Amino acid sequence: MNTPPKAPLRRRMRAPAWSTVPLLLSSCASLDPAADIHQAATLSAARLHTGVAEIWAQPVDSPSIAWDGATSLTAETAIIVALQNEPELRSELARIAEHRADLGQAQVLPNPTIAFGIGMATDGLSGSPAIVQGLQALTWLWTRPDRIAVAEASLQQTILTASSTTIDLAARVSTSHAKVLAAQALVTLDAENLDITEQTFALIQRRNDVGEASKLDLDRSEVDAQNARSNLVAAERELEQAKLALLLDIGWPGHHTDWSAAEPVGITPPQEQDDIWLCELAATQRLDLAAAQAAVEKEVAGLALAGTRKLPEVRFTFGWQRSFMDRKAVMPGASITIPILDNGDPAVAKAAARIEWARMQWLDLANHIEFSVRDAASKWRQAAAQAEITERGVLSAATGALIRSRAAYSEGVVDLTVLLLAQEQHIATQRTLVTQRLSEAVSLVELRRSVGGVFTPLPDAMTQGVVLDGGAS
């Protein structure tokens, strides 16, 4: 019995400070998001073991060349196709470009304001006064660092969210692919069951022809065969629907379904299956948890920015003036907005509340991650154990019972009820095994996603956040 973990995720949220994002600083931020998208690809590739950056370099609206749309589709190929053609993922990359632009905007000096005017005498006397005045806000100088910190944290959050979305997409595609494989297996089983029931019907019909079986037995076997035929039709349509769901996940919803799935995603179960170890792994490798931490850092920077509302707003002015007497003068000056009526306290209180909100969002996510890890692990252990019992014990017994029942009925030792019951138990056992193997595969995929996309601990560079290239000095 595993001992419940002592909230390993929650312990990572200790006061007083959140980890600071390391920055490579330069004179100004670049507007090119290529480096940020590459970092998202690097974080994803470390978990998927796939060349994500190369796939993202391909156009989203061009079908992936990884699959020709007709040959058998493996899980790994399906993931590659989805990484290129799934639009939801690409929208996250567009948001990276958006927040990279926000970072550039945060470093730009506000544009100066220039005002001018020309006077005209209305009393008939000579003279034409003129004035030209320039105004430049200076408050930007002491709010710039905090604005940049907010923009950098937002960009980091977006990069981590895009990487997390990539991992989630790969897990979703793997699950959909496993469901197609299970649906294919059920179609095969129902086809075999239909063949068995038709053979049984033919056997009873021959016995009925020679007076060894009643018309009631013949009718019962025919009903059994017709039910098997109906089940096969349902299984074929369910297979079609599973394929359509997979096609949607990979970004090909309009593609035909005349193809088959092959080779499920290869996942090696975790070497250590202790819940505490799995939760600790999730605490360091879950990218959405790191994104939630970046959201807290953004609100902390926002609090510092709100604190500048307590400082005066200063504007520098410089003017040139010509009077009616044609006398000229320059007029340097300044305007100051004094925070007397609005002293900034509401803005600071709001920013502090948003920090607490972000912290609670992080904590709520940490709780759900801890639950999802333990829940997926429990479901995987259950499905694996049940499938083992069904395959080695129940199925072999059901198969032997069916063979003996057919032989005994042919010899007239047992009645039809025994044979039909054996057939029902055999097909039900086969269906149960397919369902259990599907549950085992799906829960293992979910467990891997829950711990961060990989069961092997990653190096620190792949777990400790994002290095932003082109930050502010």
Secondary structure as GFF3:
##gff-version 3
##sequence-region A 1 473
A	DSSP	alpha_helix	8	11	.	.	.	ID=ss1
A	DSSP	beta_strand	23	25	.	.	.	ID=ss2
A	DSSP	alpha_helix	34	48	.	.	.	ID=ss3
A	DSSP	alpha_helix	52	56	.	.	.	ID=ss4
A	DSSP	beta_strand	73	74	.	.	.	ID=ss5
A	DSSP	alpha_helix	75	85	.	.	.	ID=ss6
A	DSSP	alpha_helix	87	106	.	.	.	ID=ss7
A	DSSP	beta_strand	113	118	.	.	.	ID=ss8
A	DSSP	beta_strand	130	137	.	.	.	ID=ss9
A	DSSP	alpha_helix	140	209	.	.	.	ID=ss10
A	DSSP	alpha_helix	215	249	.	.	.	ID=ss11
A	DSSP	beta_strand	261	262	.	.	.	ID=ss12
A	DSSP	alpha_helix	275	285	.	.	.	ID=ss13
A	DSSP	alpha_helix	287	307	.	.	.	ID=ss14
A	DSSP	three_ten_helix	308	310	.	.	.	ID=ss15
A	DSSP	beta_strand	313	322	.	.	.	ID=ss16
A	DSSP	beta_strand	328	337	.	.	.	ID=ss17
A	DSSP	alpha_helix	345	389	.	.	.	ID=ss18
A	DSSP	pi_helix	390	394	.	.	.	ID=ss19
A	DSSP	alpha_helix	395	410	.	.	.	ID=ss20
A	DSSP	alpha_helix	416	450	.	.	.	ID=ss21
A	DSSP	three_ten_helix	460	462	.	.	.	ID=ss22
A	DSSP	beta_strand	468	471	.	.	.	ID=ss23
###
